[in-house]
Each structure stands twice: as C-alpha cells, then as structure tokens.
Amino acid sequence: MVHHTFLHVGDILGTHGLKGVLSIYSHTRPASAVAGYSCWRVGESAEHATVYEVIRCWQHGKRMLAELDGLDDCASAGLLKGLKIWIPASEVESDEDEYLWEELIGCEVGVAGSGQVLGTVIALEEYGAQDNLVVKTAAEAAEQGEWLIPFTEQIITDVDLEQRLIRVELPEGMETCFTPRF
C-alpha cells in the first residue's frame, strides 16, 4: 500500500445558510489558498476521510465558505461539523521560501552563529498577521520552558528541512519571548 502524506488544511466550523454551504477555518496562507484544491478529504483523520469534490469555495469575511458535491442541504452539511479537511501533500506547491507548517514541527531551533540550541518546534500559532513558532526547550536545558518566536524574515535566518534545523537571529530583548515552565 502506498503511504500518502496528507496535510490538514482546514476545519469545518459548521454550516452557513440553508443550502448546505460549509463555513471553513482555513490553515493555508493566504486563507483563500484552500480554494485551490478541487477535492477535499473530510474526516477526523486523513485515513478515515470521505472525498468530496469542491464545487466552489470563496472568502466570506474572515472565513472561507465552500459548497461540496453531494451536500445540498443543512442537515447533510451539518454532519461534517468539527471534521478536518485534508489534501495530499503532493498537491501542495510551495515556493523556495515557503514551508508547510507540518514540515516545521519537530525541527530543532538554533541561534545563528552561536551554536546555542533553543529547542524543538512543537507547534505554530497565529497572532494577527504574524505566525509564531512555539519552541520547547531541550530536555537538558537548564531552564525548561517555551519560546514564542515570530516567523519573520528578520528573525528566521535559515530553514534547512533536510537537516531539520531552523536558525534564528534573536534581537535584543527577545528573552521576553520565553515562558518558563516548571
């Protein structure tokens, strides 16, 4: 059996209106990029998902709305509430300087030029217009905790997915981005 990697690109929040239109929270950047895929796998996991053809998908305020083939009323669409939207990773095109969130999780984060290791990326969080890496300190770190590092060009100097390493340049005052955990 061929193992495909699937990416979690959105969540179904519920229905919109009466015609079975779904309200979607998109994890893609920009959010409207989720509309670029013609088939979605919808389910708790990619393995147990149902494939739907996307008839249309459009932006509505901060959310995306989508009409999927076979869902034409509120009741059938409502059954998908809370499920995740998956697409095959092979369908995602990322430019040289773009990364898929899933690829960054588990990468080690080190300070450029110093060899200091901050820890490992455990999550990505979005605050307003900016994405942040959540980095958990290494088990042997003197002070345990989490760093919240803005994913911006000024701070992230290099991402090497083959080495699973992200290098960062920490400006003065960046200690404020560290939260100790006991």
VMD Tcl script that builds the backbone (N, CA, C; Angstrom):
set m [mol new atoms 546]
animate dup $m
set s [atomselect $m all]
$s set {name element resname resid chain x y z} {
  {N N MET 1 A 0.844 -1.189 0.000}
  {CA C MET 1 A 0.000 0.000 0.000}
  {C C MET 1 A 0.887 1.250 0.000}
  {N N VAL 2 A 0.584 2.149 -0.880}
  {CA C VAL 2 A 1.367 3.380 -0.964}
  {C C VAL 2 A 0.941 4.294 0.176}
  {N N HIS 3 A 1.939 4.790 0.912}
  {CA C HIS 3 A 1.593 5.684 2.018}
  {C C HIS 3 A 1.652 7.117 1.518}
  {N N HIS 4 A 0.508 7.769 1.546}
  {CA C HIS 4 A 0.467 9.177 1.141}
  {C C HIS 4 A 0.510 10.037 2.388}
  {N N THR 5 A 1.142 11.164 2.260}
  {CA C THR 5 A 1.114 12.116 3.359}
  {C C THR 5 A 0.001 13.097 3.062}
  {N N PHE 6 A -0.816 13.340 4.061}
  {CA C PHE 6 A -1.903 14.293 3.892}
  {C C PHE 6 A -1.670 15.467 4.819}
  {N N LEU 7 A -2.052 16.628 4.361}
  {CA C LEU 7 A -1.909 17.825 5.172}
  {C C LEU 7 A -3.276 18.299 5.628}
  {N N HIS 8 A -3.329 18.726 6.887}
  {CA C HIS 8 A -4.558 19.243 7.470}
  {C C HIS 8 A -4.629 20.720 7.077}
  {N N VAL 9 A -5.506 21.061 6.142}
  {CA C VAL 9 A -5.534 22.430 5.609}
  {C C VAL 9 A -6.702 23.270 6.114}
  {N N GLY 10 A -7.625 22.654 6.842}
  {CA C GLY 10 A -8.753 23.438 7.315}
  {C C GLY 10 A -9.641 22.641 8.249}
  {N N ASP 11 A -10.538 23.357 8.898}
  {CA C ASP 11 A -11.514 22.739 9.791}
  {C C ASP 11 A -12.898 23.209 9.396}
  {N N ILE 12 A -13.866 22.304 9.503}
  {CA C ILE 12 A -15.245 22.677 9.179}
  {C C ILE 12 A -15.911 23.178 10.451}
  {N N LEU 13 A -16.300 24.446 10.429}
  {CA C LEU 13 A -16.867 25.079 11.623}
  {C C LEU 13 A -18.359 24.811 11.743}
  {N N GLY 14 A -18.995 24.611 10.593}
  {CA C GLY 14 A -20.440 24.409 10.612}
  {C C GLY 14 A -21.021 24.788 9.273}
  {N N THR 15 A -22.324 25.074 9.293}
  {CA C THR 15 A -22.986 25.396 8.031}
  {C C THR 15 A -23.248 26.889 7.961}
  {N N HIS 16 A -23.510 27.342 6.755}
  {CA C HIS 16 A -23.788 28.761 6.515}
  {C C HIS 16 A -25.013 28.821 5.623}
  {N N GLY 17 A -26.080 29.415 6.107}
  {CA C GLY 17 A -27.290 29.473 5.281}
  {C C GLY 17 A -27.991 28.125 5.259}
  {N N LEU 18 A -28.864 27.945 4.298}
  {CA C LEU 18 A -29.711 26.742 4.297}
  {C C LEU 18 A -29.377 25.753 3.195}
  {N N LYS 19 A -28.465 26.109 2.306}
  {CA C LYS 19 A -28.242 25.270 1.131}
  {C C LYS 19 A -27.086 24.282 1.279}
  {N N GLY 20 A -26.634 24.048 2.510}
  {CA C GLY 20 A -25.560 23.077 2.674}
  {C C GLY 20 A -24.176 23.667 2.464}
  {N N VAL 21 A -24.077 24.994 2.485}
  {CA C VAL 21 A -22.756 25.625 2.358}
  {C C VAL 21 A -22.028 25.477 3.691}
  {N N LEU 22 A -20.749 25.145 3.617}
  {CA C LEU 22 A -19.961 24.950 4.828}
  {C C LEU 22 A -19.142 26.189 5.157}
  {N N SER 23 A -19.008 26.459 6.431}
  {CA C SER 23 A -18.133 27.526 6.898}
  {C C SER 23 A -16.823 26.849 7.320}
  {N N ILE 24 A -15.713 27.371 6.812}
  {CA C ILE 24 A -14.416 26.707 6.963}
  {C C ILE 24 A -13.424 27.642 7.643}
  {N N TYR 25 A -12.630 27.077 8.544}
  {CA C TYR 25 A -11.458 27.818 9.017}
  {C C TYR 25 A -10.277 27.256 8.239}
  {N N SER 26 A -9.614 28.104 7.476}
  {CA C SER 26 A -8.517 27.636 6.624}
  {C C SER 26 A -7.179 27.813 7.325}
  {N N HIS 27 A -6.348 26.779 7.242}
  {CA C HIS 27 A -4.994 26.853 7.801}
  {C C HIS 27 A -3.982 27.278 6.751}
  {N N THR 28 A -4.440 27.440 5.510}
  {CA C THR 28 A -3.484 27.798 4.458}
  {C C THR 28 A -3.161 29.281 4.539}
  {N N ARG 29 A -2.040 29.661 3.972}
  {CA C ARG 29 A -1.647 31.074 3.878}
  {C C ARG 29 A -1.491 31.386 2.410}
  {N N PRO 30 A -2.151 32.313 1.808}
  {CA C PRO 30 A -3.293 33.001 2.408}
  {C C PRO 30 A -4.456 32.021 2.616}
  {N N ALA 31 A -5.416 32.417 3.409}
  {CA C ALA 31 A -6.546 31.536 3.729}
  {C C ALA 31 A -7.257 31.057 2.469}
  {N N SER 32 A -7.292 31.921 1.466}
  {CA C SER 32 A -8.029 31.584 0.239}
  {C C SER 32 A -7.354 30.471 -0.558}
  {N N ALA 33 A -6.114 30.127 -0.213}
  {CA C ALA 33 A -5.415 29.069 -0.969}
  {C C ALA 33 A -6.123 27.727 -0.846}
  {N N VAL 34 A -6.912 27.542 0.213}
  {CA C VAL 34 A -7.630 26.280 0.386}
  {C C VAL 34 A -8.609 26.078 -0.778}
  {N N ALA 35 A -9.007 27.176 -1.400}
  {CA C ALA 35 A -9.944 27.101 -2.533}
  {C C ALA 35 A -9.263 26.540 -3.780}
  {N N GLY 36 A -7.950 26.439 -3.755}
  {CA C GLY 36 A -7.226 25.979 -4.935}
  {C C GLY 36 A -7.242 24.474 -5.137}
  {N N TYR 37 A -7.834 23.732 -4.218}
  {CA C TYR 37 A -7.836 22.267 -4.335}
  {C C TYR 37 A -9.223 21.798 -4.729}
  {N N SER 38 A -9.271 20.940 -5.744}
  {CA C SER 38 A -10.576 20.568 -6.298}
  {C C SER 38 A -11.234 19.430 -5.538}
  {N N CYS 39 A -10.450 18.682 -4.765}
  {CA C CYS 39 A -11.016 17.595 -3.968}
  {C C CYS 39 A -10.510 17.708 -2.543}
  {N N TRP 40 A -11.408 17.563 -1.605}
  {CA C TRP 40 A -11.013 17.566 -0.193}
  {C C TRP 40 A -11.341 16.214 0.409}
  {N N ARG 41 A -10.500 15.745 1.291}
  {CA C ARG 41 A -10.824 14.579 2.117}
  {C C ARG 41 A -11.320 15.162 3.428}
  {N N VAL 42 A -12.503 14.768 3.856}
  {CA C VAL 42 A -13.079 15.333 5.067}
  {C C VAL 42 A -13.240 14.222 6.095}
  {N N GLY 43 A -12.639 14.407 7.264}
  {CA C GLY 43 A -12.756 13.399 8.323}
  {C C GLY 43 A -11.886 13.737 9.515}
  {N N GLU 44 A -12.020 12.933 10.569}
  {CA C GLU 44 A -11.198 13.104 11.779}
  {C C GLU 44 A -9.729 12.930 11.416}
  {N N SER 45 A -9.456 11.905 10.597}
  {CA C SER 45 A -8.091 11.644 10.151}
  {C C SER 45 A -8.135 11.494 8.638}
  {N N ALA 46 A -6.971 11.624 8.007}
  {CA C ALA 46 A -6.929 11.523 6.544}
  {C C ALA 46 A -7.289 10.112 6.088}
  {N N GLU 47 A -6.933 9.129 6.916}
  {CA C GLU 47 A -7.183 7.724 6.550}
  {C C GLU 47 A -8.671 7.400 6.554}
  {N N HIS 48 A -9.412 8.033 7.453}
  {CA C HIS 48 A -10.850 7.737 7.551}
  {C C HIS 48 A -11.676 8.909 7.037}
  {N N ALA 49 A -11.256 9.439 5.910}
  {CA C ALA 49 A -11.939 10.619 5.380}
  {C C ALA 49 A -12.742 10.254 4.146}
  {N N THR 50 A -13.759 11.047 3.882}
  {CA C THR 50 A -14.564 10.905 2.676}
  {C C THR 50 A -14.092 11.970 1.698}
  {N N VAL 51 A -13.959 11.579 0.435}
  {CA C VAL 51 A -13.504 12.538 -0.570}
  {C C VAL 51 A -14.702 13.267 -1.160}
  {N N TYR 52 A -14.609 14.583 -1.161}
  {CA C TYR 52 A -15.667 15.405 -1.744}
  {C C TYR 52 A -15.075 16.262 -2.841}
  {N N GLU 53 A -15.844 16.439 -3.901}
  {CA C GLU 53 A -15.432 17.374 -4.947}
  {C C GLU 53 A -15.896 18.765 -4.516}
  {N N VAL 54 A -14.996 19.720 -4.657}
  {CA C VAL 54 A -15.330 21.086 -4.274}
  {C C VAL 54 A -15.985 21.775 -5.464}
  {N N ILE 55 A -17.230 22.189 -5.316}
  {CA C ILE 55 A -17.924 22.881 -6.408}
  {C C ILE 55 A -17.446 24.324 -6.457}
  {N N ARG 56 A -17.520 24.995 -5.302}
  {CA C ARG 56 A -16.905 26.308 -5.236}
  {C C ARG 56 A -16.517 26.622 -3.812}
  {N N CYS 57 A -15.570 27.510 -3.669}
  {CA C CYS 57 A -15.056 27.876 -2.361}
  {C C CYS 57 A -14.683 29.344 -2.459}
  {N N TRP 58 A -15.150 30.153 -1.515}
  {CA C TRP 58 A -14.893 31.582 -1.619}
  {C C TRP 58 A -14.719 32.188 -0.241}
  {N N GLN 59 A -14.138 33.365 -0.202}
  {CA C GLN 59 A -13.894 34.047 1.064}
  {C C GLN 59 A -15.137 34.811 1.499}
  {N N HIS 60 A -15.394 34.773 2.812}
  {CA C HIS 60 A -16.549 35.469 3.373}
  {C C HIS 60 A -16.100 36.015 4.719}
  {N N GLY 61 A -15.774 37.294 4.769}
  {CA C GLY 61 A -15.215 37.854 5.995}
  {C C GLY 61 A -13.895 37.168 6.297}
  {N N LYS 62 A -13.757 36.691 7.538}
  {CA C LYS 62 A -12.509 36.025 7.928}
  {C C LYS 62 A -12.540 34.541 7.612}
  {N N ARG 63 A -13.671 34.047 7.192}
  {CA C ARG 63 A -13.832 32.611 6.955}
  {C C ARG 63 A -13.913 32.314 5.464}
  {N N MET 64 A -13.782 31.045 5.154}
  {CA C MET 64 A -13.999 30.587 3.794}
  {C C MET 64 A -15.334 29.840 3.800}
  {N N LEU 65 A -16.063 29.960 2.707}
  {CA C LEU 65 A -17.282 29.177 2.555}
  {C C LEU 65 A -17.059 28.211 1.404}
  {N N ALA 66 A -17.662 27.045 1.514}
  {CA C ALA 66 A -17.466 26.049 0.466}
  {C C ALA 66 A -18.745 25.276 0.210}
  {N N GLU 67 A -18.906 24.942 -1.068}
  {CA C GLU 67 A -20.018 24.108 -1.499}
  {C C GLU 67 A -19.397 22.818 -2.006}
  {N N LEU 68 A -19.760 21.691 -1.378}
  {CA C LEU 68 A -19.189 20.411 -1.786}
  {C C LEU 68 A -20.234 19.587 -2.504}
  {N N ASP 69 A -19.773 18.807 -3.463}
  {CA C ASP 69 A -20.671 17.972 -4.248}
  {C C ASP 69 A -21.380 16.978 -3.327}
  {N N GLY 70 A -22.686 16.865 -3.480}
  {CA C GLY 70 A -23.441 15.888 -2.704}
  {C C GLY 70 A -24.002 16.451 -1.412}
  {N N LEU 71 A -23.585 17.643 -1.030}
  {CA C LEU 71 A -24.153 18.261 0.173}
  {C C LEU 71 A -25.031 19.403 -0.286}
  {N N ASP 72 A -26.348 19.207 -0.273}
  {CA C ASP 72 A -27.173 20.289 -0.783}
  {C C ASP 72 A -28.192 20.777 0.223}
  {N N ASP 73 A -28.080 20.301 1.477}
  {CA C ASP 73 A -28.960 20.870 2.496}
  {C C ASP 73 A -28.208 20.953 3.811}
  {N N CYS 74 A -28.789 21.700 4.716}
  {CA C CYS 74 A -28.169 21.977 6.002}
  {C C CYS 74 A -27.898 20.702 6.803}
  {N N ALA 75 A -28.829 19.749 6.723}
  {CA C ALA 75 A -28.699 18.532 7.528}
  {C C ALA 75 A -27.468 17.720 7.123}
  {N N SER 76 A -27.307 17.491 5.820}
  {CA C SER 76 A -26.159 16.681 5.388}
  {C C SER 76 A -24.848 17.419 5.629}
  {N N ALA 77 A -24.866 18.726 5.415}
  {CA C ALA 77 A -23.656 19.509 5.630}
  {C C ALA 77 A -23.316 19.571 7.122}
  {N N GLY 78 A -24.354 19.635 7.954}
  {CA C GLY 78 A -24.153 19.743 9.398}
  {C C GLY 78 A -23.422 18.554 9.996}
  {N N LEU 79 A -23.530 17.401 9.344}
  {CA C LEU 79 A -22.862 16.194 9.843}
  {C C LEU 79 A -21.343 16.324 9.790}
  {N N LEU 80 A -20.847 17.257 8.975}
  {CA C LEU 80 A -19.398 17.395 8.822}
  {C C LEU 80 A -18.803 18.367 9.836}
  {N N LYS 81 A -19.648 18.996 10.631}
  {CA C LYS 81 A -19.149 19.996 11.586}
  {C C LYS 81 A -18.073 19.388 12.487}
  {N N GLY 82 A -16.985 20.124 12.644}
  {CA C GLY 82 A -15.918 19.660 13.530}
  {C C GLY 82 A -14.907 18.750 12.849}
  {N N LEU 83 A -15.172 18.361 11.607}
  {CA C LEU 83 A -14.213 17.488 10.912}
  {C C LEU 83 A -13.111 18.316 10.275}
  {N N LYS 84 A -12.041 17.633 9.929}
  {CA C LYS 84 A -10.875 18.294 9.352}
  {C C LYS 84 A -10.855 18.100 7.839}
  {N N ILE 85 A -10.217 19.040 7.156}
  {CA C ILE 85 A -10.063 18.952 5.701}
  {C C ILE 85 A -8.614 18.588 5.414}
  {N N TRP 86 A -8.438 17.561 4.606}
  {CA C TRP 86 A -7.090 17.074 4.275}
  {C C TRP 86 A -6.897 17.124 2.766}
  {N N ILE 87 A -5.681 17.354 2.357}
  {CA C ILE 87 A -5.339 17.205 0.939}
  {C C ILE 87 A -3.995 16.495 0.864}
  {N N PRO 88 A -3.753 15.783 -0.241}
  {CA C PRO 88 A -2.453 15.102 -0.368}
  {C C PRO 88 A -1.325 16.133 -0.414}
  {N N ALA 89 A -0.265 15.864 0.328}
  {CA C ALA 89 A 0.877 16.781 0.363}
  {C C ALA 89 A 1.442 16.987 -1.036}
  {N N SER 90 A 1.314 15.954 -1.872}
  {CA C SER 90 A 1.871 16.048 -3.228}
  {C C SER 90 A 1.182 17.126 -4.060}
  {N N GLU 91 A -0.018 17.536 -3.640}
  {CA C GLU 91 A -0.739 18.562 -4.404}
  {C C GLU 91 A -0.343 19.970 -4.002}
  {N N VAL 92 A 0.389 20.069 -2.894}
  {CA C VAL 92 A 0.743 21.394 -2.398}
  {C C VAL 92 A 2.023 21.852 -3.060}
  {N N GLU 93 A 1.957 23.006 -3.661}
  {CA C GLU 93 A 3.171 23.560 -4.251}
  {C C GLU 93 A 3.669 24.639 -3.319}
  {N N SER 94 A 4.904 24.484 -2.859}
  {CA C SER 94 A 5.429 25.572 -2.040}
  {C C SER 94 A 6.646 26.136 -2.760}
  {N N ASP 95 A 6.742 27.434 -2.738}
  {CA C ASP 95 A 7.884 28.095 -3.361}
  {C C ASP 95 A 9.127 27.835 -2.529}
  {N N GLU 96 A 10.262 28.235 -3.089}
  {CA C GLU 96 A 11.540 28.063 -2.400}
  {C C GLU 96 A 11.497 28.567 -0.962}
  {N N ASP 97 A 10.880 29.721 -0.763}
  {CA C ASP 97 A 10.935 30.316 0.572}
  {C C ASP 97 A 9.644 30.100 1.357}
  {N N GLU 98 A 8.858 29.113 0.937}
  {CA C GLU 98 A 7.636 28.804 1.666}
  {C C GLU 98 A 7.779 27.433 2.293}
  {N N TYR 99 A 7.169 27.265 3.437}
  {CA C TYR 99 A 7.258 25.983 4.116}
  {C C TYR 99 A 5.859 25.578 4.530}
  {N N LEU 100 A 5.655 24.280 4.594}
  {CA C LEU 100 A 4.387 23.778 5.094}
  {C C LEU 100 A 4.547 23.677 6.603}
  {N N TRP 101 A 3.529 24.080 7.321}
  {CA C TRP 101 A 3.609 24.052 8.776}
  {C C TRP 101 A 4.041 22.696 9.291}
  {N N GLU 102 A 3.465 21.644 8.724}
  {CA C GLU 102 A 3.773 20.288 9.193}
  {C C GLU 102 A 5.261 19.996 9.086}
  {N N GLU 103 A 5.916 20.600 8.071}
  {CA C GLU 103 A 7.344 20.329 7.866}
  {C C GLU 103 A 8.190 20.973 8.959}
  {N N LEU 104 A 7.697 22.042 9.560}
  {CA C LEU 104 A 8.490 22.767 10.556}
  {C C LEU 104 A 8.414 22.127 11.935}
  {N N ILE 105 A 7.321 21.407 12.199}
  {CA C ILE 105 A 7.154 20.789 13.508}
  {C C ILE 105 A 8.202 19.694 13.676}
  {N N GLY 106 A 8.880 19.720 14.817}
  {CA C GLY 106 A 9.932 18.730 15.065}
  {C C GLY 106 A 11.314 19.214 14.676}
  {N N CYS 107 A 11.404 20.357 13.992}
  {CA C CYS 107 A 12.718 20.898 13.644}
  {C C CYS 107 A 13.388 21.459 14.894}
  {N N GLU 108 A 14.705 21.349 14.920}
  {CA C GLU 108 A 15.452 21.938 16.024}
  {C C GLU 108 A 15.687 23.408 15.695}
  {N N VAL 109 A 15.629 24.251 16.717}
  {CA C VAL 109 A 15.835 25.679 16.500}
  {C C VAL 109 A 17.120 26.088 17.200}
  {N N GLY 110 A 18.039 26.680 16.433}
  {CA C GLY 110 A 19.317 27.106 16.983}
  {C C GLY 110 A 19.564 28.571 16.686}
  {N N VAL 111 A 20.374 29.191 17.537}
  {CA C VAL 111 A 20.711 30.597 17.341}
  {C C VAL 111 A 21.846 30.687 16.330}
  {N N ALA 112 A 21.623 31.447 15.253}
  {CA C ALA 112 A 22.612 31.578 14.186}
  {C C ALA 112 A 23.940 32.068 14.761}
  {N N GLY 113 A 25.016 31.398 14.362}
  {CA C GLY 113 A 26.343 31.876 14.739}
  {C C GLY 113 A 26.798 31.510 16.136}
  {N N SER 114 A 25.907 31.022 17.008}
  {CA C SER 114 A 26.350 30.757 18.381}
  {C C SER 114 A 26.349 29.277 18.729}
  {N N GLY 115 A 25.611 28.496 17.948}
  {CA C GLY 115 A 25.536 27.073 18.268}
  {C C GLY 115 A 24.573 26.785 19.417}
  {N N GLN 116 A 24.003 27.845 20.018}
  {CA C GLN 116 A 23.041 27.640 21.102}
  {C C GLN 116 A 21.764 27.031 20.528}
  {N N VAL 117 A 21.287 25.958 21.171}
  {CA C VAL 117 A 20.045 25.330 20.725}
  {C C VAL 117 A 18.925 25.792 21.642}
  {N N LEU 118 A 17.874 26.366 21.056}
  {CA C LEU 118 A 16.740 26.826 21.862}
  {C C LEU 118 A 15.802 25.677 22.188}
  {N N GLY 119 A 15.640 24.760 21.237}
  {CA C GLY 119 A 14.731 23.640 21.467}
  {C C GLY 119 A 14.150 23.134 20.160}
  {N N THR 120 A 12.970 22.556 20.255}
  {CA C THR 120 A 12.318 21.919 19.111}
  {C C THR 120 A 10.955 22.551 18.874}
  {N N VAL 121 A 10.612 22.738 17.607}
  {CA C VAL 121 A 9.305 23.311 17.263}
  {C C VAL 121 A 8.212 22.294 17.606}
  {N N ILE 122 A 7.262 22.715 18.459}
  {CA C ILE 122 A 6.169 21.799 18.808}
  {C C ILE 122 A 4.841 22.248 18.204}
  {N N ALA 123 A 4.776 23.513 17.779}
  {CA C ALA 123 A 3.517 23.995 17.209}
  {C C ALA 123 A 3.764 25.309 16.494}
  {N N LEU 124 A 2.754 25.747 15.765}
  {CA C LEU 124 A 2.776 27.079 15.179}
  {C C LEU 124 A 1.506 27.763 15.597}
  {N N GLU 125 A 1.630 29.015 15.969}
  {CA C GLU 125 A 0.457 29.766 16.384}
  {C C GLU 125 A 0.386 31.040 15.585}
  {N N GLU 126 A -0.834 31.480 15.374}
  {CA C GLU 126 A -1.049 32.672 14.565}
  {C C GLU 126 A -1.585 33.765 15.465}
  {N N TYR 127 A -0.921 34.899 15.456}
  {CA C TYR 127 A -1.415 36.061 16.194}
  {C C TYR 127 A -1.543 37.184 15.193}
  {N N GLY 128 A -2.757 37.591 14.892}
  {CA C GLY 128 A -2.924 38.662 13.918}
  {C C GLY 128 A -2.295 38.270 12.601}
  {N N ALA 129 A -1.435 39.132 12.084}
  {CA C ALA 129 A -0.863 38.891 10.757}
  {C C ALA 129 A 0.385 38.031 10.821}
  {N N GLN 130 A 0.800 37.666 12.027}
  {CA C GLN 130 A 2.096 37.016 12.148}
  {C C GLN 130 A 1.991 35.589 12.661}
  {N N ASP 131 A 2.774 34.695 12.079}
  {CA C ASP 131 A 2.854 33.328 12.574}
  {C C ASP 131 A 4.025 33.239 13.534}
  {N N ASN 132 A 3.887 32.407 14.555}
  {CA C ASN 132 A 4.952 32.222 15.532}
  {C C ASN 132 A 5.261 30.745 15.692}
  {N N LEU 133 A 6.545 30.445 15.842}
  {CA C LEU 133 A 6.955 29.085 16.165}
  {C C LEU 133 A 6.881 28.939 17.684}
  {N N VAL 134 A 6.288 27.843 18.144}
  {CA C VAL 134 A 6.327 27.527 19.576}
  {C C VAL 134 A 7.432 26.489 19.728}
  {N N VAL 135 A 8.468 26.869 20.489}
  {CA C VAL 135 A 9.665 26.039 20.597}
  {C C VAL 135 A 9.832 25.590 22.043}
  {N N LYS 136 A 9.845 24.273 22.244}
  {CA C LYS 136 A 10.004 23.721 23.589}
  {C C LYS 136 A 11.484 23.479 23.820}
  {N N THR 137 A 11.971 23.889 25.008}
  {CA C THR 137 A 13.397 23.734 25.310}
  {C C THR 137 A 13.784 22.257 25.326}
  {N N ALA 138 A 15.061 22.008 25.053}
  {CA C ALA 138 A 15.588 20.649 25.068}
  {C C ALA 138 A 15.535 20.116 26.495}
  {N N ALA 139 A 15.438 18.781 26.636}
  {CA C ALA 139 A 15.298 18.159 27.953}
  {C C ALA 139 A 16.445 18.531 28.880}
  {N N GLU 140 A 17.638 18.760 28.297}
  {CA C GLU 140 A 18.805 19.051 29.145}
  {C C GLU 140 A 18.991 20.544 29.420}
  {N N ALA 141 A 18.068 21.376 28.921}
  {CA C ALA 141 A 18.201 22.819 29.132}
  {C C ALA 141 A 18.110 23.148 30.622}
  {N N ALA 142 A 18.940 24.103 31.057}
  {CA C ALA 142 A 18.957 24.496 32.466}
  {C C ALA 142 A 17.595 25.026 32.887}
  {N N GLU 143 A 16.984 25.829 32.025}
  {CA C GLU 143 A 15.663 26.371 32.335}
  {C C GLU 143 A 14.661 25.823 31.329}
  {N N GLN 144 A 13.679 25.079 31.819}
  {CA C GLN 144 A 12.671 24.492 30.939}
  {C C GLN 144 A 11.594 25.518 30.605}
  {N N GLY 145 A 11.114 25.456 29.390}
  {CA C GLY 145 A 10.046 26.381 29.031}
  {C C GLY 145 A 9.789 26.386 27.540}
  {N N GLU 146 A 9.114 27.426 27.085}
  {CA C GLU 146 A 8.778 27.551 25.664}
  {C C GLU 146 A 9.150 28.927 25.159}
  {N N TRP 147 A 9.660 28.948 23.946}
  {CA C TRP 147 A 9.936 30.195 23.241}
  {C C TRP 147 A 8.804 30.417 22.249}
  {N N LEU 148 A 8.419 31.656 22.085}
  {CA C LEU 148 A 7.458 32.002 21.044}
  {C C LEU 148 A 8.231 32.892 20.085}
  {N N ILE 149 A 8.579 32.342 18.930}
  {CA C ILE 149 A 9.471 33.049 18.014}
  {C C ILE 149 A 8.715 33.475 16.756}
  {N N PRO 150 A 8.663 34.777 16.493}
  {CA C PRO 150 A 7.957 35.247 15.296}
  {C C PRO 150 A 8.591 34.660 14.032}
  {N N PHE 151 A 7.747 34.128 13.148}
  {CA C PHE 151 A 8.247 33.542 11.898}
  {C C PHE 151 A 8.338 34.668 10.869}
  {N N THR 152 A 9.365 35.507 11.025}
  {CA C THR 152 A 9.552 36.634 10.113}
  {C C THR 152 A 10.957 36.572 9.538}
  {N N GLU 153 A 11.139 37.235 8.410}
  {CA C GLU 153 A 12.446 37.222 7.746}
  {C C GLU 153 A 13.547 37.794 8.625}
  {N N GLN 154 A 13.185 38.764 9.484}
  {CA C GLN 154 A 14.205 39.389 10.327}
  {C C GLN 154 A 14.771 38.395 11.342}
  {N N ILE 155 A 13.937 37.457 11.781}
  {CA C ILE 155 A 14.345 36.568 12.865}
  {C C ILE 155 A 14.765 35.192 12.369}
  {N N ILE 156 A 14.021 34.633 11.431}
  {CA C ILE 156 A 14.362 33.304 10.914}
  {C C ILE 156 A 15.409 33.494 9.816}
  {N N THR 157 A 16.636 33.065 10.074}
  {CA C THR 157 A 17.682 33.304 9.077}
  {C C THR 157 A 17.819 32.145 8.094}
  {N N ASP 158 A 17.455 30.927 8.544}
  {CA C ASP 158 A 17.628 29.784 7.652}
  {C C ASP 158 A 16.716 28.642 8.076}
  {N N VAL 159 A 16.104 27.996 7.092}
  {CA C VAL 159 A 15.322 26.798 7.370}
  {C C VAL 159 A 15.906 25.689 6.509}
  {N N ASP 160 A 16.432 24.663 7.159}
  {CA C ASP 160 A 17.023 23.535 6.442}
  {C C ASP 160 A 16.208 22.293 6.769}
  {N N LEU 161 A 15.269 21.964 5.871}
  {CA C LEU 161 A 14.365 20.852 6.163}
  {C C LEU 161 A 15.087 19.509 6.116}
  {N N GLU 162 A 16.159 19.407 5.330}
  {CA C GLU 162 A 16.887 18.136 5.276}
  {C C GLU 162 A 17.590 17.866 6.601}
  {N N GLN 163 A 18.173 18.914 7.173}
  {CA C GLN 163 A 18.839 18.776 8.470}
  {C C GLN 163 A 17.852 18.915 9.628}
  {N N ARG 164 A 16.588 19.271 9.302}
  {CA C ARG 164 A 15.553 19.513 10.311}
  {C C ARG 164 A 16.016 20.596 11.280}
  {N N LEU 165 A 16.564 21.693 10.730}
  {CA C LEU 165 A 17.136 22.738 11.552}
  {C C LEU 165 A 16.654 24.109 11.104}
  {N N ILE 166 A 16.261 24.922 12.064}
  {CA C ILE 166 A 15.873 26.306 11.789}
  {C C ILE 166 A 16.837 27.197 12.564}
  {N N ARG 167 A 17.461 28.145 11.866}
  {CA C ARG 167 A 18.362 29.073 12.551}
  {C C ARG 167 A 17.654 30.405 12.737}
  {N N VAL 168 A 17.855 30.977 13.921}
  {CA C VAL 168 A 17.203 32.244 14.228}
  {C C VAL 168 A 18.224 33.263 14.708}
  {N N GLU 169 A 17.898 34.499 14.455}
  {CA C GLU 169 A 18.696 35.633 14.914}
  {C C GLU 169 A 17.836 36.311 15.979}
  {N N LEU 170 A 18.267 36.247 17.228}
  {CA C LEU 170 A 17.440 36.816 18.294}
  {C C LEU 170 A 17.844 38.261 18.564}
  {N N PRO 171 A 16.978 39.221 18.256}
  {CA C PRO 171 A 17.314 40.621 18.522}
  {C C PRO 171 A 17.323 40.890 20.032}
  {N N GLU 172 A 17.865 42.034 20.413}
  {CA C GLU 172 A 17.861 42.437 21.822}
  {C C GLU 172 A 16.435 42.374 22.366}
  {N N GLY 173 A 16.334 41.921 23.600}
  {CA C GLY 173 A 15.016 41.926 24.231}
  {C C GLY 173 A 14.168 40.708 23.921}
  {N N MET 174 A 14.703 39.766 23.146}
  {CA C MET 174 A 13.916 38.584 22.763}
  {C C MET 174 A 13.648 37.653 23.950}
  {N N GLU 175 A 14.346 37.861 25.063}
  {CA C GLU 175 A 14.109 36.994 26.232}
  {C C GLU 175 A 12.645 37.061 26.650}
  {N N THR 176 A 11.987 38.159 26.300}
  {CA C THR 176 A 10.574 38.304 26.664}
  {C C THR 176 A 9.720 37.263 25.968}
  {N N CYS 177 A 10.266 36.621 24.963}
  {CA C CYS 177 A 9.504 35.606 24.222}
  {C C CYS 177 A 9.629 34.236 24.876}
  {N N PHE 178 A 10.276 34.181 26.055}
  {CA C PHE 178 A 10.476 32.903 26.726}
  {C C PHE 178 A 9.559 32.797 27.929}
  {N N THR 179 A 8.841 31.683 28.036}
  {CA C THR 179 A 7.973 31.447 29.175}
  {C C THR 179 A 8.489 30.233 29.936}
  {N N PRO 180 A 8.972 30.425 31.159}
  {CA C PRO 180 A 9.444 29.256 31.917}
  {C C PRO 180 A 8.282 28.305 32.240}
  {N N ARG 181 A 8.566 27.017 32.274}
  {CA C ARG 181 A 7.588 26.004 32.665}
  {C C ARG 181 A 8.242 25.156 33.726}
  {N N PHE 182 A 7.521 24.874 34.788}
  {CA C PHE 182 A 8.137 24.094 35.865}
  {C C PHE 182 A 7.589 22.691 35.931}
}
mol reanalyze $m
mol bondsrecalc $m
mol representation Tube
mol addrep $m
